[in-house]
Amino acid sequence: MKSLSRPNIILTGFMGTGKTTVGILLAKSLQYRFVDTDKLIEQQCGMAVHEVFRIKGEQVFRDMEADIARELGGVEGVVISTGGRLMLDPANAQALTAKGQVFCLVATPEEILRRVSADNRGKRPLLDTANPLARVVELLQERREGYAQFTQITTSGRSPQQIVGQILETLGHDSAGERVTVTTSHHNRPR
């Protein structure tokens, strides 16, 4: 029998699939803590993610993601928004799924590019390529098998509120068909 009364909700997937907005709404509706792993890393380093990559290197960023995954792995009642690569590491996935369920948000390459372009502000190296759409398609193909291990939620053409409703409905039962209770009492809320 499942004993997770406040199971974590881990949102992963490629950039531009709406993880942050959906995560904030989920956390608010459940009275959960919301954690954006990119924002945590930005706070710890005192610089934006693209600067962490450029100045400190990708390996430093990935090591920080792994530390965050281990830290959050023992907590309940958290909505976690992660970059698409973090959950493709088996150790990180194991840590974060110990007390929750992963939802992989997916969108069409065109929708991803539209969203990323609108929020670019010159900080997305992905868009510096000659054909950014082809690059998005290529990266999605590379990650397809890894993403397929998680519950897929399509975000293209749908509002964040619709996505939240689908996640909460899906979360009602775990993969074994057992009921998982999601409570919203204030006294259990993590600090």
N, CA, C and O of each residue as an XYZ file, in Angstrom:
764
protein
N       0.840     -1.196      0.000
C       0.000      0.000      0.000
C       0.872      1.242      0.000
O       1.838      1.317      0.760
N       0.550      2.216     -0.838
C       1.311      3.455     -0.913
C       1.077      4.300      0.332
O      -0.044      4.402      0.831
N       2.180      4.918      0.834
C       2.047      5.777      2.013
C       2.362      7.230      1.673
O       2.571      8.049      2.568
N       2.395      7.547      0.396
C       2.721      8.908     -0.006
C       1.467      9.772      0.038
O       0.680      9.772     -0.908
N       1.278     10.502      1.121
C       0.120     11.380      1.196
C       0.406     12.713      0.523
O      -0.521     13.425      0.135
N       1.685     13.058      0.380
C       2.072     14.288     -0.312
C       3.160     13.962     -1.343
O       4.297     14.414     -1.205
N       2.828     13.204     -2.343
C       3.853     12.782     -3.306
C       4.400     13.960     -4.095
O       3.668     14.871     -4.483
N       5.703     13.915     -4.320
C       6.323     14.930     -5.162
C       5.796     14.816     -6.588
O       5.400     13.739     -7.034
N       5.799     15.925     -7.285
C       5.475     15.965     -8.698
C       6.688     16.539     -9.402
O       7.053     17.694     -9.184
N       7.310     15.735    -10.245
C       8.508     16.166    -10.948
C       8.143     16.414    -12.399
O       7.654     15.518    -13.087
N       8.381     17.633    -12.863
C       8.099     18.016    -14.234
C       9.406     18.110    -14.995
O      10.280     18.905    -14.649
N       9.539     17.299    -16.027
C      10.749     17.326    -16.834
C      10.361     17.481    -18.290
O       9.179     17.525    -18.631
N      11.362     17.562    -19.139
C      11.108     17.718    -20.563
C      11.990     18.797    -21.153
O      12.759     19.449    -20.445
N      11.872     18.977    -22.448
C      12.697     19.932    -23.168
C      12.303     21.355    -22.807
O      11.183     21.599    -22.356
N      13.220     22.294    -23.003
C      12.896     23.700    -22.764
C      11.708     24.109    -23.634
O      11.490     23.560    -24.714
N      10.956     25.075    -23.144
C       9.844     25.598    -23.922
C       8.584     24.762    -23.894
O       7.666     24.998    -24.679
N       8.525     23.775    -22.991
C       7.317     22.948    -22.919
C       6.368     23.402    -21.808
O       5.321     22.787    -21.604
N       6.719     24.458    -21.097
C       5.807     25.043    -20.105
C       5.967     24.542    -18.693
O       5.043     24.678    -17.890
N       7.113     23.963    -18.359
C       7.290     23.347    -17.033
C       7.140     24.353    -15.891
O       6.511     24.052    -14.876
N       7.711     25.536    -16.054
C       7.711     26.502    -14.946
C       6.302     26.980    -14.627
O       5.895     26.972    -13.466
N       5.554     27.395    -15.643
C       4.201     27.889    -15.408
C       3.315     26.806    -14.815
O       2.580     27.051    -13.858
N       3.386     25.605    -15.384
C       2.585     24.486    -14.871
C       2.999     24.177    -13.436
O       2.144     23.938    -12.583
N       4.289     24.180    -13.166
C       4.778     23.875    -11.823
C       4.294     24.861    -10.786
O       3.892     24.469     -9.691
N       4.329     26.128    -11.118
C       3.864     27.162    -10.177
C       2.383     26.976     -9.874
O       1.967     27.068     -8.719
N       1.583     26.715    -10.913
C       0.142     26.510    -10.709
C      -0.142     25.249     -9.903
O      -1.015     25.250     -9.036
N       0.593     24.172    -10.185
C       0.419     22.937     -9.420
C       0.736     23.151     -7.947
O      -0.020     22.742     -7.065
N       1.859     23.794     -7.701
C       2.277     24.029     -6.315
C       1.241     24.868     -5.573
O       0.924     24.598     -4.414
N       0.726     25.874     -6.243
C      -0.282     26.732     -5.614
C      -1.551     25.951     -5.305
O      -2.122     26.092     -4.224
N      -1.996     25.127     -6.254
C      -3.253     24.393     -6.041
C      -3.117     23.340     -4.945
O      -4.092     23.038     -4.257
N      -1.927     22.781     -4.776
C      -1.706     21.738     -3.766
C      -1.132     22.272     -2.461
O      -0.992     21.530     -1.488
N      -0.797     23.572     -2.443
C      -0.096     24.168     -1.306
C       1.226     23.445     -1.058
O       1.601     23.153      0.078
N       1.900     23.175     -2.140
C       3.219     22.562     -2.128
C       4.290     23.647     -2.290
O       4.002     24.766     -2.715
N       5.496     23.299     -1.950
C       6.650     24.134     -2.275
C       6.979     23.926     -3.760
O       6.903     22.804     -4.259
N       7.344     25.000     -4.461
C       7.753     24.893     -5.856
C       9.253     25.099     -5.956
O       9.796     26.053     -5.398
N       9.925     24.194     -6.676
C      11.372     24.295     -6.871
C      11.682     24.226     -8.357
O      11.330     23.259     -9.032
N      12.340     25.256     -8.858
C      12.852     25.271    -10.224
C      14.359     25.050    -10.118
O      15.074     25.910     -9.602
N      14.847     23.911    -10.597
C      16.262     23.589    -10.393
C      17.181     24.611    -11.057
O      18.242     24.926    -10.517
N      16.793     25.128    -12.213
C      17.614     26.160    -12.853
C      17.728     27.398    -11.965
O      18.807     27.976    -11.830
N      16.608     27.801    -11.362
C      16.625     28.997    -10.507
C      17.485     28.768     -9.262
O      18.186     29.675     -8.815
N      17.430     27.556     -8.705
C      18.286     27.259     -7.554
C      19.760     27.401     -7.920
O      20.550     27.962     -7.161
N      20.114     26.887     -9.086
C      21.506     26.973     -9.530
C      21.898     28.424     -9.784
O      23.011     28.835     -9.454
N      20.997     29.192    -10.364
C      21.278     30.615    -10.584
C      21.512     31.338     -9.263
O      22.413     32.169     -9.155
N      20.693     31.016     -8.253
C      20.859     31.641     -6.943
C      22.178     31.243     -6.299
O      22.873     32.081     -5.724
N      22.521     29.963     -6.395
C      23.757     29.478     -5.775
C      25.000     30.061     -6.439
O      25.997     30.331     -5.768
N      24.942     30.253     -7.750
C      26.111     30.753     -8.489
C      26.129     32.272     -8.630
O      27.167     32.862     -8.929
N      24.978     32.901     -8.415
C      24.916     34.349     -8.583
C      24.992     34.779    -10.041
O      25.437     35.884    -10.349
N      24.557     33.902    -10.931
C      24.562     34.218    -12.361
C      23.506     33.379    -13.066
O      23.032     32.375    -12.535
N      23.147     33.806    -14.268
C      22.136     33.097    -15.054
C      22.690     31.768    -15.559
O      23.903     31.574    -15.639
N      21.774     30.852    -15.900
C      22.168     29.513    -16.345
C      23.119     29.575    -17.539
O      24.116     28.855    -17.574
N      22.818     30.429    -18.514
C      23.691     30.491    -19.693
C      25.099     30.959    -19.314
O      26.072     30.587    -19.970
N      25.211     31.769    -18.263
C      26.530     32.204    -17.788
C      27.237     31.083    -17.044
O      28.457     30.944    -17.139
N      26.468     30.270    -16.294
C      27.060     29.112    -15.615
C      27.695     28.191    -16.656
O      28.826     27.734    -16.488
N      26.954     27.928    -17.729
C      27.487     27.076    -18.800
C      28.756     27.680    -19.402
O      29.744     26.976    -19.613
N      28.723     28.987    -19.679
C      29.836     29.633    -20.376
C      31.062     29.787    -19.476
O      32.190     29.565    -19.919
N      30.844     30.168    -18.209
C      31.966     30.486    -17.315
C      32.445     29.263    -16.534
O      33.647     29.015    -16.441
N      31.516     28.508    -15.979
C      31.887     27.380    -15.129
C      31.921     26.053    -15.883
O      32.624     25.123    -15.487
N      31.159     25.972    -16.968
C      31.130     24.748    -17.761
C      29.920     23.888    -17.458
O      29.333     23.967    -16.378
N      29.554     23.059    -18.437
C      28.363     22.221    -18.299
C      28.499     21.209    -17.172
O      27.515     20.913    -16.495
N      29.708     20.666    -16.954
C      29.863     19.637    -15.921
C      29.548     20.182    -14.529
O      28.948     19.485    -13.710
N      29.947     21.418    -14.260
C      29.624     22.048    -12.973
C      28.107     22.147    -12.819
O      27.556     21.857    -11.757
N      27.446     22.561    -13.897
C      25.985     22.663    -13.869
C      25.358     21.305    -13.588
O      24.455     21.207    -12.757
N      25.819     20.253    -14.265
C      25.249     18.913    -14.077
C      25.518     18.398    -12.667
O      24.668     17.725    -12.085
N      26.682     18.702    -12.114
C      26.984     18.283    -10.744
C      26.057     18.969     -9.747
O      25.619     18.355     -8.775
N      25.760     20.241     -9.992
C      24.843     20.967     -9.112
C      23.436     20.400     -9.223
O      22.732     20.291     -8.219
N      23.021     20.038    -10.431
C      21.716     19.397    -10.604
C      21.643     18.096     -9.804
O      20.634     17.818     -9.156
N      22.717     17.300     -9.851
C      22.737     16.024     -9.130
C      22.632     16.252     -7.629
O      21.943     15.500     -6.941
N      23.305     17.277     -7.109
C      23.214     17.604     -5.685
C      21.788     17.977     -5.309
O      21.283     17.550     -4.270
N      21.143     18.766     -6.146
C      19.760     19.177     -5.886
C      18.835     17.959     -5.902
O      17.946     17.840     -5.059
N      19.045     17.059     -6.856
C      18.214     15.852     -6.945
C      18.339     15.025     -5.668
O      17.334     14.550     -5.139
N      19.553     14.851     -5.173
C      19.742     14.072     -3.938
C      19.109     14.777     -2.741
O      18.513     14.134     -1.877
N      19.242     16.096     -2.694
C      18.682     16.854     -1.571
C      17.159     16.760     -1.531
O      16.569     16.609     -0.461
N      16.526     16.850     -2.700
C      15.065     16.839     -2.755
C      14.483     15.432     -2.717
O      13.283     15.261     -2.505
N      15.324     14.430     -2.920
C      14.841     13.060     -2.999
C      14.148     12.549     -1.759
O      13.310     11.653     -1.852
N      14.474     13.097     -0.591
C      13.863     12.616      0.644
C      12.708     13.454      1.133
O      12.192     13.219      2.226
N      12.289     14.429      0.344
C      11.235     15.356      0.756
C       9.917     14.965      0.111
O       9.902     14.404     -0.985
N       8.816     15.257      0.781
C       7.496     15.096      0.161
C       6.831     16.459      0.065
O       7.175     17.378      0.808
N       5.886     16.587     -0.843
C       5.130     17.821     -0.964
C       5.866     18.903     -1.722
O       5.820     20.074     -1.344
N       6.556     18.511     -2.807
C       7.300     19.463     -3.615
C       6.934     19.276     -5.085
O       6.858     18.147     -5.569
N       6.711     20.369     -5.784
C       6.616     20.341     -7.242
C       7.969     20.794     -7.752
O       8.421     21.895     -7.436
N       8.618     19.949     -8.541
C       9.981     20.208     -8.993
C       9.985     20.363    -10.509
O       9.565     19.460    -11.233
N      10.455     21.494    -10.978
C      10.629     21.710    -12.409
C      12.102     21.536    -12.736
O      12.951     22.239    -12.189
N      12.406     20.600    -13.629
C      13.803     20.317    -13.967
C      14.043     20.498    -15.454
O      13.118     20.447    -16.264
N      15.303     20.711    -15.792
C      15.679     20.681    -17.196
C      15.537     19.270    -17.730
O      15.485     18.306    -16.966
N      15.474     19.157    -19.043
C      15.229     17.860    -19.657
C      16.319     16.835    -19.444
O      16.051     15.634    -19.485
N      17.552     17.284    -19.214
C      18.657     16.342    -19.083
C      18.764     15.735    -17.689
O      19.248     14.613    -17.544
N      18.323     16.450    -16.669
C      18.535     15.984    -15.297
C      17.913     14.611    -15.072
O      18.551     13.736    -14.485
N      16.694     14.411    -15.523
C      15.994     13.163    -15.259
C      16.446     12.025    -16.163
O      16.041     10.881    -15.960
N      17.277     12.320    -17.155
C      17.805     11.248    -17.989
C      18.999     10.574    -17.336
O      19.472      9.549    -17.826
N      19.492     11.132    -16.241
C      20.544     10.489    -15.462
C      19.874      9.515    -14.484
O      19.064      9.945    -13.663
N      20.190      8.224    -14.548
C      19.490      7.231    -13.715
C      19.560      7.514    -12.217
O      18.580      7.299    -11.505
N      20.708      7.996    -11.727
C      20.828      8.270    -10.293
C      19.927      9.421     -9.877
O      19.306      9.368     -8.815
N      19.849     10.449    -10.694
C      18.973     11.579    -10.378
C      17.507     11.163    -10.440
O      16.706     11.541     -9.585
N      17.170     10.384    -11.458
C      15.788      9.915    -11.595
C      15.387      9.059    -10.398
O      14.276      9.188     -9.883
N      16.284      8.193     -9.957
C      15.987      7.324     -8.822
C      15.783      8.143     -7.549
O      14.879      7.865     -6.761
N      16.628      9.149     -7.356
C      16.505      9.983     -6.156
C      15.177     10.725     -6.137
O      14.494     10.754     -5.113
N      14.812     11.322     -7.262
C      13.622     12.160     -7.278
C      12.327     11.366     -7.349
O      11.287     11.854     -6.906
N      12.363     10.152     -7.895
C      11.131      9.371     -7.983
C      10.849      8.559     -6.729
O       9.803      7.915     -6.635
N      11.762      8.575     -5.764
C      11.553      7.792     -4.543
C      10.272      8.204     -3.826
O       9.621      7.370     -3.197
N       9.907      9.466     -3.913
C       8.712      9.953     -3.224
C       7.790     10.717     -4.174
O       7.169     11.707     -3.786
N       7.707     10.256     -5.399
C       6.829     10.972     -6.309
C       6.774     10.392     -7.693
O       7.231      9.275     -7.936
N       6.216     11.154     -8.593
C       5.994     10.706     -9.963
C       6.481     11.776    -10.931
O       6.367     12.974    -10.670
N       7.026     11.316    -12.058
C       7.576     12.214    -13.063
C       6.586     12.376    -14.215
O       6.022     11.405    -14.721
N       6.397     13.619    -14.605
C       5.601     13.926    -15.782
C       6.501     14.629    -16.776
O       7.087     15.668    -16.471
N       6.609     14.062    -17.965
C       7.433     14.649    -19.015
C       6.527     15.482    -19.916
O       5.653     14.947    -20.598
N       6.742     16.791    -19.913
C       5.946     17.675    -20.747
C       6.530     17.679    -22.159
O       7.736     17.844    -22.343
N       5.668     17.496    -23.139
C       6.111     17.435    -24.525
C       5.310     18.415    -25.366
O       4.131     18.664    -25.112
N       5.979     18.965    -26.374
C       5.335     19.898    -27.303
C       5.954     19.688    -28.675
O       7.010     19.069    -28.804
N       5.292     20.204    -29.688
C       5.839     20.096    -31.035
C       7.099     20.948    -31.130
O       7.233     21.934    -30.405
N       8.019     20.583    -32.009
C       9.225     21.408    -32.184
C       8.895     22.862    -32.520
O       9.569     23.777    -32.050
N       7.864     23.073    -33.329
C       7.472     24.441    -33.704
C       7.004     25.237    -32.494
O       7.340     26.412    -32.343
N       6.219     24.581    -31.626
C       5.738     25.248    -30.414
C       6.899     25.550    -29.475
O       6.962     26.632    -28.892
N       7.811     24.607    -29.328
C       8.994     24.819    -28.482
C       9.785     26.015    -28.986
O      10.157     26.889    -28.203
N      10.043     26.060    -30.282
C      10.836     27.150    -30.844
C      10.122     28.488    -30.671
O      10.759     29.499    -30.375
N       8.813     28.497    -30.853
C       8.054     29.739    -30.677
C       8.171     30.245    -29.250
O       8.412     31.431    -29.028
N       8.002     29.352    -28.279
C       8.072     29.757    -26.873
C       9.477     30.211    -26.484
O       9.646     31.231    -25.815
N      10.469     29.456    -26.904
C      11.849     29.796    -26.556
C      12.255     31.110    -27.213
O      12.935     31.927    -26.591
N      11.848     31.322    -28.456
C      12.178     32.565    -29.155
C      11.540     33.765    -28.464
O      12.154     34.828    -28.364
N      10.313     33.596    -27.989
C       9.613     34.698    -27.325
C      10.276     35.070    -26.011
O      10.178     36.214    -25.567
N      10.951     34.113    -25.384
C      11.560     34.347    -24.068
C      13.086     34.301    -24.149
O      13.758     34.040    -23.151
N      13.623     34.553    -25.324
C      15.052     34.341    -25.531
C      15.914     35.405    -24.867
O      16.773     35.086    -24.045
N      15.688     36.672    -25.220
C      16.499     37.779    -24.710
C      17.994     37.524    -24.922
O      18.822     37.944    -24.113
N      18.333     36.835    -26.014
C      19.733     36.622    -26.346
C      20.455     35.624    -25.474
O      21.686     35.597    -25.464
N      19.715     34.790    -24.729
C      20.352     33.909    -23.755
C      20.225     32.434    -24.089
O      20.550     31.586    -23.258
N      19.765     32.115    -25.272
C      19.580     30.712    -25.643
C      20.543     30.341    -26.756
O      20.279     30.648    -27.919
N      21.647     29.691    -26.435
C      22.593     29.290    -27.483
C      21.943     28.452    -28.571
O      22.395     28.449    -29.716
N      20.875     27.735    -28.206
C      20.165     26.905    -29.175
C      19.751     27.708    -30.405
O      19.759     27.191    -31.523
N      19.391     28.971    -30.196
C      18.877     29.790    -31.276
C      19.980     30.407    -32.132
O      19.693     31.058    -33.137
N      21.229     30.210    -31.744
C      22.342     30.772    -32.504
C      22.733     29.911    -33.700
O      23.602     30.301    -34.480
N      22.113     28.764    -33.854
C      22.441     27.884    -34.981
C      21.779     28.404    -36.254
O      20.845     29.204    -36.201
N      22.278     27.937    -37.395
C      21.734     28.378    -38.688
C      20.278     27.944    -38.857
O      19.483     28.648    -39.479
N      19.931     26.769    -38.294
C      18.567     26.250    -38.421
C      18.101     25.762    -37.050
O      18.190     24.570    -36.754
N      17.601     26.685    -36.205
C      17.219     26.291    -34.844
C      16.125     25.234    -34.785
O      16.128     24.400    -33.880
N      15.182     25.251    -35.739
C      14.121     24.243    -35.731
C      14.707     22.854    -35.951
O      14.315     21.901    -35.277
N      15.629     22.734    -36.876
C      16.272     21.437    -37.122
C      17.038     20.980    -35.885
O      17.082     19.785    -35.594
N      17.642     21.919    -35.154
C      18.384     21.569    -33.941
C      17.433     21.077    -32.852
O      17.746     20.118    -32.145
N      16.288     21.716    -32.712
C      15.290     21.260    -31.738
C      14.837     19.847    -32.073
O      14.762     18.988    -31.194
N      14.534     19.607    -33.346
C      14.094     18.276    -33.788
C      15.165     17.241    -33.473
O      14.853     16.156    -32.983
N      16.406     17.562    -33.747
C      17.514     16.638    -33.504
C      17.650     16.300    -32.018
O      17.810     15.136    -31.651
N      17.584     17.332    -31.167
C      17.737     17.100    -29.730
C      16.562     16.312    -29.161
O      16.749     15.451    -28.301
N      15.362     16.600    -29.633
C      14.191     15.838    -29.178
C      14.316     14.369    -29.571
O      13.946     13.484    -28.800
N      14.829     14.114    -30.755
C      15.011     12.739    -31.218
C      16.027     12.014    -30.332
O      15.835     10.849    -29.984
N      17.104     12.708    -29.974
C      18.138     12.118    -29.120
C      17.574     11.736    -27.754
O      17.994     10.746    -27.156
N      16.623     12.524    -27.266
C      16.101     12.312    -25.908
C      14.814     11.506    -25.877
O      14.297     11.206    -24.801
N      14.294     11.155    -27.040
C      12.980     10.509    -27.112
C      12.907      9.256    -26.244
O      11.949      9.079    -25.491
N      13.898      8.398    -26.344
C      13.871      7.149    -25.587
C      13.920      7.406    -24.079
O      13.227      6.744    -23.307
N      14.740      8.368    -23.669
C      14.819      8.692    -22.248
C      13.530      9.272    -21.712
O      13.079      8.905    -20.627
N      12.935     10.179    -22.472
C      11.676     10.788    -22.040
C      10.540      9.776    -21.996
O       9.609      9.928    -21.205
N      10.602      8.738    -22.840
C       9.508      7.781    -22.957
C       9.275      6.982    -21.676
O       8.213      6.382    -21.510
N      10.253      6.968    -20.770
C      10.077      6.211    -19.527
C       9.155      6.914    -18.534
O       8.766      6.327    -17.525
N       8.805      8.168    -18.815
C       7.968      8.940    -17.902
C       6.568      9.139    -18.479
O       6.351      8.951    -19.676
N       5.628      9.518    -17.626
C       4.272      9.809    -18.074
C       4.294     11.058    -18.942
O       4.723     12.123    -18.499
N       3.828     10.924    -20.182
C       3.886     12.031    -21.145
C       2.635     12.906    -21.041
O       1.511     12.409    -20.977
N       2.861     14.212    -21.027
C       1.776     15.182    -21.018
C       2.025     16.156    -22.171
O       3.037     16.856    -22.187
N       1.110     16.198    -23.123
C       1.256     17.106    -24.260
C       0.781     18.500    -23.883
O      -0.315     18.669    -23.349
N       1.622     19.508    -24.168
C       1.270     20.877    -23.800
C       0.918     21.748    -24.998
O       0.361     22.831    -24.818
N       1.221     21.312    -26.201
C       0.943     22.132    -27.382
C      -0.547     22.432    -27.511
O      -1.385     21.532    -27.448
N      -0.859     23.709    -27.690
C      -2.241     24.117    -27.904
C      -3.143     23.990    -26.692
O      -4.366     24.036    -26.825
N      -2.559     23.830    -25.511
C      -3.366     23.664    -24.299
C      -2.928     24.689    -23.254
O      -1.768     25.099    -23.215
N      -3.871     25.092    -22.413
C      -3.545     26.072    -21.374
C      -2.842     25.380    -20.207
O      -3.022     24.180    -19.999
N      -2.042     26.130    -19.444
C      -1.415     25.542    -18.254
C      -2.433     24.943    -17.285
O      -2.163     23.923    -16.650
N      -3.604     25.577    -17.171
C      -4.636     25.052    -16.273
C      -5.127     23.676    -16.723
O      -5.402     22.812    -15.890
N      -5.236     23.472    -18.023
C      -5.635     22.154    -18.538
C      -4.575     21.110    -18.214
O      -4.905     19.972    -17.878
N      -3.312     21.487    -18.311
C      -2.215     20.563    -18.008
C      -2.234     20.199    -16.532
O      -2.060     19.034    -16.174
N      -2.443     21.188    -15.680
C      -2.512     20.946    -14.234
C      -3.625     19.955    -13.928
O      -3.428     19.017    -13.156
N      -4.799     20.159    -14.531
C      -5.923     19.253    -14.298
C      -5.597     17.824    -14.707
O      -5.946     16.880    -13.999
N      -4.935     17.661    -15.841
C      -4.581     16.311    -16.306
C      -3.579     15.659    -15.368
O      -3.691     14.469    -15.070
N      -2.596     16.429    -14.896
C      -1.591     15.864    -13.988
C      -2.238     15.417    -12.691
O      -1.952     14.327    -12.197
N      -3.102     16.243    -12.137
C      -3.755     15.879    -10.874
C      -4.647     14.657    -11.040
O      -4.716     13.810    -10.149
N      -5.321     14.563    -12.164
C      -6.162     13.388    -12.429
C      -5.296     12.138    -12.564
O      -5.625     11.086    -12.016
N      -4.195     12.258    -13.290
C      -3.297     11.120    -13.486
C      -2.642     10.710    -12.186
O      -2.434      9.521    -11.942
N      -2.316     11.673    -11.354
C      -1.635     11.397    -10.095
C      -2.518     10.631     -9.120
O      -2.021     10.057     -8.151
N      -3.816     10.618     -9.367
C      -4.730      9.935     -8.468
C      -4.446      8.461     -8.298
O      -4.817      7.876     -7.281
N      -3.787      7.839     -9.282
C      -3.429      6.432     -9.191
C      -1.986      6.248     -9.609
O      -1.529      6.855    -10.577
N      -1.267      5.409     -8.878
C       0.119      5.147     -9.261
C       0.153      4.086    -10.356
O      -0.886      3.600    -10.800
N       1.370      3.735    -10.783
C       1.517      2.817    -11.905
C       0.994      1.414    -11.586
O       0.703      0.638    -12.496
N       0.874      1.089    -10.292
C       0.363     -0.220     -9.904
C      -1.155     -0.202     -9.727
O      -1.761     -1.216     -9.382
N      -1.764      0.968     -9.966
C      -3.206      1.086     -9.842
C      -3.688      1.394     -8.439
O      -4.894      1.460     -8.200
N      -2.760      1.583     -7.502
C      -3.155      1.914     -6.138
C      -3.449      3.405     -6.027
O      -2.843      4.234     -6.706
N      -4.382      3.713     -5.164
C      -4.770      5.109     -4.972
C      -3.661      5.859     -4.244
O      -3.127      5.379     -3.244
N      -3.321      7.038     -4.754
C      -2.347      7.905     -4.093
C      -3.087      9.160     -3.655
O      -3.677      9.859     -4.479
N      -3.055      9.445     -2.360
C      -3.780     10.587     -1.825
C      -2.904     11.828     -1.862
O      -1.765     11.809     -1.395
N      -3.436     12.892     -2.413
C      -2.745     14.179     -2.396
C      -3.508     15.084     -1.455
O      -4.651     15.451     -1.729
N      -2.884     15.447     -0.347
C      -3.543     16.307      0.634
C      -3.039     17.727      0.493
O      -1.985     17.969     -0.096
N      -3.796     18.661      1.034
C      -3.410     20.075      0.947
C      -3.411     20.748      2.306
O      -3.539     21.969      2.389
N      -3.269     19.971      3.373
C      -3.277     20.569      4.710
C      -2.028     21.405      4.932
O      -0.932     21.017      4.529
N      -2.199     22.555      5.575
C      -1.086     23.474      5.776
C      -0.035     22.938      6.723
O       1.153     23.198      6.532
N      -0.447     22.186      7.749
C       0.528     21.791      8.767
C       1.558     20.781      8.258
O       2.593     20.590      8.895
N       1.293     20.134      7.122
C       2.272     19.193      6.568
C       3.212     19.840      5.557
O       4.123     19.195      5.039
N       2.982     21.114      5.284
C       3.740     21.761      4.238
C       5.206     21.886      4.603
O       5.529     22.347      5.697
N       6.125     21.474      3.687
C       7.555     21.594      3.998
C       7.983     23.041      4.092
O       7.445     23.903      3.397
N       8.922     23.300      4.926
C       9.436     24.667      5.119
C      10.514     24.960      4.112
O      11.073     26.057      4.107
